[in-house]
Amino acid sequence: MNGYRTQQLGWFDTILVVIFLLGLYLNVSLQITPKIPLTCAPSGFAGLLLLWRRRDRIDPRHLGGLLAVIALYLGATLSATNYDYLGKRFTGLLQLTYSLVICYAFFVTMVQTERRQIAKILLIFCLSIAVGCFLEQYAGLRAISDAVRERMYDSGIVYDADLRDQLLYGRVRPKLFTSEPASVTFTYTHYTFTWLVVSQWRWKLLVYIGLMGVGLLLMPGPTLLLMLMLAVPYLIFLHGQDGRGKGVSITRMVAGMAVSAVLVAIALVVGSSFFAERIAEFSSGKDASFFYRVIGPMLVAFDVFKRYPWAGAGLTGEPFITDQVLTVFMNSSGFQAAWRIDKVSEVLTNYFWLHWIYLGLVWGTVTLIGIGIWLRMIGAPSLLYCFGVWLILGQAGGAYVGPKTWSVILIAAASAALTRQAVARSAGTPAHDMREGLTMVRGTGVLRPRSVQP
């Protein structure tokens, strides 16, 4: 297993980490050119500074692997049908490259930081979201939040379906300085789950369920149910390892699967209780949001497999397949003719299925294999865990080429690496530092050069 020396972040790096996380939460774009936006701009600036500050601790092989992944995406871009859309696809490739670079920078920072400090930052962030939602709901913060939102975001992406919220949830859901309520619940779900993985608290799973309950009360939304689904890959693929971190423990695996089954059952019960109106709307075929987020993208992906199996529509290829998407939607029994579609990119909001829509069956598979190899190179101990987390959160997130998408899988890889490294240290298993050739002295928790072992 690849290992990293961990240490406390200084005040400046701590600020950069907070800015990076805040940038993912706000998802504010800075328009560099009329056609190229810098998405999650605060995260971009913080990520580049973090990369520079850790330039001496980056393994060249990691960068080589990253370049190889980008090269695969370049190959997919050049293989896509109809070069009239090549400029648009290269814009997508540029955004994807930017996202991978800054998220890798955060990965490097995270795996070299002590678990307690990362867990503390994440928990404070999640509690701040909860407190902010409470203040927006009950203490007049909504007026300030709405005023800020009007200035930060383009009017075309600002959520204004407050009447629908009143009908489905009995109140207006908090937006807390973001463009829409889904951004609040997505970030809360993502960061709270990462805290669960990184935290060393003995009763953290109970606290995690408590945080989910707080979320359901303050920021109701079906995305929060993914918190229970995310615990499944954690319990099976990370917690299911033996105490030495060297293999699968049958006892732990069975226990993890049993707890996972209980959590899934709880998710079904909670969903039917808290979101009865939403379920009724979906059952009657009136839930446009669910269709655009889950059903529609899947149907389009299957259609792309038939028409463009080799390289799909190309990165950010919605303009190329606009007519095809509308045809698929219209022919679906779950689509309502009364639903208005202004832009196709706004109704394909699932980055997991966008992967296959953009890249097709062949290049989609090749790039996933390349990403998996790179994740192993940089120290991810379980690909099943990383891709499981990525798939689950993909049901609530779009913008495939944006930093939020790639932060999910790289933060999952970092949190898994920190957890597995801690297990190895507690068991006295050697863990090697990839940069300086250090090894953990068995039973001491001390890193020494390999040539100076006692």
TAKABEL-V489915 format. One record per backbone hydrogen bond with DSSP energy under -0.5 kcal/mol. NH is the residue of the N-H (numbers start at 1). CO is the residue of the C=O. If there is no record, write none. Layout:
NH/CO, NH/CO
This chain:
3/432, 7/112, 14/10, 15/11, 16/12, 17/13, 18/14, 19/15, 20/16, 21/17, 22/18, 23/19, 24/20, 25/21, 26/22, 27/23, 30/38, 31/29, 32/30, 32/36, 33/36, 37/35, 38/30, 39/37, 41/28, 41/38, 43/40, 44/40, 45/41, 46/42, 47/43, 48/44, 49/45, 50/46, 51/47, 52/48, 53/49, 54/50, 55/52, 57/54, 58/55, 59/57, 62/59, 63/59, 64/60, 65/61, 66/62, 67/63, 68/64, 69/65, 70/66, 71/67, 72/68, 73/69, 74/70, 75/71, 76/72, 77/73, 78/74, 79/75, 80/76, 80/77, 81/312, 85/82, 86/83, 89/85, 90/86, 91/87, 92/88, 93/89, 94/90, 95/91, 96/92, 97/93, 98/94, 99/95, 100/96, 101/97, 102/98, 103/99, 104/100, 105/101, 106/102, 107/103, 108/104, 109/105, 110/106, 111/107, 112/108, 112/109, 113/110, 114/7, 118/114, 119/115, 120/116, 121/117, 122/118, 123/119, 124/120, 125/121, 126/122, 127/123, 128/124, 129/125, 130/126, 131/127, 132/128, 133/129, 134/130, 135/131, 136/132, 137/133, 138/134, 139/135, 141/135, 142/136, 143/140, 144/140, 145/141, 146/142, 147/143, 148/144, 149/145, 150/146, 151/147, 151/148, 152/148, 153/149, 157/154, 158/154, 159/179, 162/160, 165/161, 166/162, 167/163, 168/164, 169/165, 170/165, 170/166, 171/165, 178/175, 183/180, 184/180, 185/181, 186/182, 187/183, 188/184, 189/185, 190/186, 191/187, 192/188, 193/189, 194/190, 195/191, 196/192, 197/193, 198/194, 199/195, 204/201, 207/203, 208/204, 209/205, 210/206, 211/207, 212/208, 213/209, 214/210, 215/211, 216/212, 217/213, 218/214, 219/215, 224/221, 225/222, 226/223, 227/224, 228/225, 229/225, 230/226, 231/227, 232/229, 233/229, 234/230, 235/231, 236/232, 237/233, 238/233, 238/234, 239/234, 241/238, 242/247, 245/242, 249/240, 250/248, 253/249, 254/250, 255/251, 256/252, 257/253, 258/254, 259/255, 260/256, 261/257, 262/258, 263/259, 264/260, 265/261, 266/262, 267/263, 268/264, 269/265, 270/266, 271/267, 272/268, 273/269, 274/270, 275/271, 276/273, 279/275, 280/276, 281/277, 282/278, 283/279, 284/280, 285/282, 286/281, 287/281, 288/286, 291/287, 292/288, 293/289, 294/290, 295/290, 296/291, 298/294, 299/295, 300/296, 301/297, 302/298, 303/299, 304/300, 305/301, 306/302, 307/303, 308/304, 312/308, 313/357, 314/311, 314/358, 317/314, 320/317, 321/317, 321/318, 322/319, 325/321, 326/322, 327/323, 328/324, 329/325, 330/326, 331/327, 332/329, 335/332, 339/336, 342/340, 346/343, 347/344, 349/292, 351/397, 354/350, 355/351, 356/352, 357/353, 358/354, 359/355, 360/356, 362/309, 363/310, 363/359, 364/360, 365/361, 366/362, 367/363, 368/364, 369/365, 370/366, 371/367, 372/368, 373/369, 374/370, 375/371, 376/372, 377/373, 378/374, 379/375, 379/376, 380/375, 386/382, 387/383, 388/384, 389/385, 390/386, 391/387, 392/388, 393/389, 394/390, 395/391, 395/392, 396/393, 397/394, 402/399, 405/402, 406/402, 407/403, 408/404, 409/405, 410/406, 411/407, 412/408, 413/409, 414/410, 415/411, 416/412, 417/413, 418/414, 419/415, 420/416, 421/417, 422/418, 423/419, 424/420, 425/421, 426/422, 427/423, 428/424, 428/425, 429/424, 432/1, 433/438, 434/3, 434/432, 437/433, 438/433, 439/448, 440/431, 441/446, 444/441, 445/441, 446/441, 448/439, 448/446, 450/437, 452/449, 453/450
